[in-house]
Amino acid sequence: MSDTERVGITPKSWTTQLHRGVMHLGKRWYVVSAEINEAGGAEGVRLDGPFPDHDSAEAEVNRQRKERE
């Protein structure tokens, strides 16, 4: 599978690598992270939070990306 091919039911933008996104559950915001493998499965799924608002959760996504670089 190529790095640009969609896997499983993941969003079209998610390929076989680490992904992070913001998710709203109830009245709070969370950061969800997962490594998508070649078979389309999610490994190492992690949920961080809660955060009080969308902007705070997005800031955490950006912080985690910079930390990983």
Summary of the structure (lengths in Angstrom):
residues: 69
radius of gyration: 12.7
end to end distance: 24.5
largest distance: 38.2
contacts: 169
relative contact order: 0.21
helix: 22%
strand: 39%
